[in-house]
Amino acid sequence: MLIATVHSPSEHTVQRAQHEALSEQRAQHEALSEQGAQHQALSEQGAQHQALSEQGAQHEALSEQGAQHEALSEQGAQHEALSEQGAQHEALSEQGAQHKALCKACSSFNSIPTQSPLCCLSLL
């Protein structure tokens, strides 16, 4: 047995209005879902931007350290060159002292003045 439901025109109008309201709510819900997805994507981009900014800062710090290292290496090379010059100076001073001692010995032996070129020539 089939029972047919008969709606009055005013009930039908109310149901149609409710259906339209639900359709509009569904469309708003979909729009909000789309906005939520866009917001999520923007948040992820923001996080990536922050990470890239931090990497940039680290890169800049490493570049600064590299420049400091290069400057220290150059100072080390200069120090090494100065040490070498110091060693040469010390060797020359020692040779000078030996020369002076030999000239004194020659001078006292030959009775030639210490500053005389003949003393130095006689040592050759």
C-alpha positions in Angstrom: 0.0 0.0 0.0 1.4 3.3 -1.1 0.6 6.5 0.7 1.2 9.7 -1.1 2.1 12.7 0.8 0.6 15.8 -0.4 2.2 19.1 0.5 0.5 22.4 0.6 1.9 25.1 -1.6 3.2 26.9 1.5 5.1 23.8 2.7 6.6 23.4 -0.7 7.8 27.0 -0.7 9.3 26.5 2.7 11.1 23.3 1.7 12.4 25.0 -1.5 13.7 28.0 0.6 15.4 25.5 3.0 17.0 23.7 0.1 18.3 26.9 -1.3 19.6 27.9 2.1 21.4 24.6 2.4 22.9 24.9 -1.1 24.2 28.4 -0.2 25.7 27.1 3.1 27.3 24.2 1.2 28.8 26.7 -1.3 30.1 28.9 1.6 31.6 25.8 3.2 33.4 24.9 0.0 34.7 28.5 -0.3 35.9 28.4 3.3 37.6 25.1 2.7 39.3 26.6 -0.4 40.5 29.6 1.7 41.7 27.2 4.4 43.8 25.3 1.8 45.2 28.6 0.5 46.0 29.7 4.1 47.8 26.4 4.7 49.8 26.8 1.5 50.8 30.4 2.4 51.8 29.2 5.9 54.1 26.6 4.4 55.6 29.2 2.0 56.2 31.4 5.0 58.0 28.6 6.8 60.2 28.0 3.8 61.0 31.7 3.5 62.0 31.7 7.2 64.2 28.7 6.6 65.8 30.3 3.6 66.4 33.5 5.5 68.2 31.5 8.2 70.3 29.7 5.6 71.2 33.1 4.1 72.3 34.4 7.5 74.4 31.2 8.1 75.9 31.6 4.6 76.8 35.2 5.4 78.4 34.2 8.8 80.4 31.5 7.0 81.6 34.0 4.4 82.7 36.3 7.2 84.5 33.5 8.9 86.1 32.6 5.5 87.3 36.2 5.1 88.7 36.2 8.7 90.5 32.8 8.0 92.0 34.3 4.8 93.2 37.4 6.7 94.7 35.1 9.4 96.4 33.0 6.8 97.9 36.1 5.3 99.1 37.3 8.7 100.6 33.8 9.3 102.5 34.1 6.0 103.8 37.5 7.0 104.8 36.2 10.4 106.7 33.4 8.7 108.4 35.8 6.4 109.4 38.0 9.3 110.7 35.0 11.2 112.8 34.1 8.2 114.2 37.6 8.0 114.9 37.5 11.8 116.8 34.2 11.3 118.8 35.8 8.4 119.5 38.9 10.6 120.7 36.7 13.4 123.0 34.8 11.1 124.4 38.0 9.7 124.9 39.4 13.2 126.8 36.2 14.1 128.9 36.6 10.9 129.6 40.2 11.9 130.6 39.2 15.4 133.0 36.5 14.0 134.4 39.0 11.5 134.9 41.6 14.3 136.6 39.0 16.4 138.9 37.9 13.6 139.7 41.6 12.8 140.6 42.1 16.5 142.8 39.1 16.5 144.5 40.1 13.3 144.9 43.7 14.5 146.5 42.6 17.8 148.7 40.1 16.0 149.8 42.4 13.2 149.6 45.6 15.1 147.3 46.9 12.4 144.3 49.1 13.5 141.0 47.2 13.8 139.3 49.4 11.2 142.1 49.1 8.6 141.1 47.5 5.3 144.4 45.7 5.4 143.3 43.6 8.4 140.2 42.4 6.5 142.3 41.8 3.3 144.8 39.8 5.3 142.0 37.5 6.5 141.1 36.6 2.9 
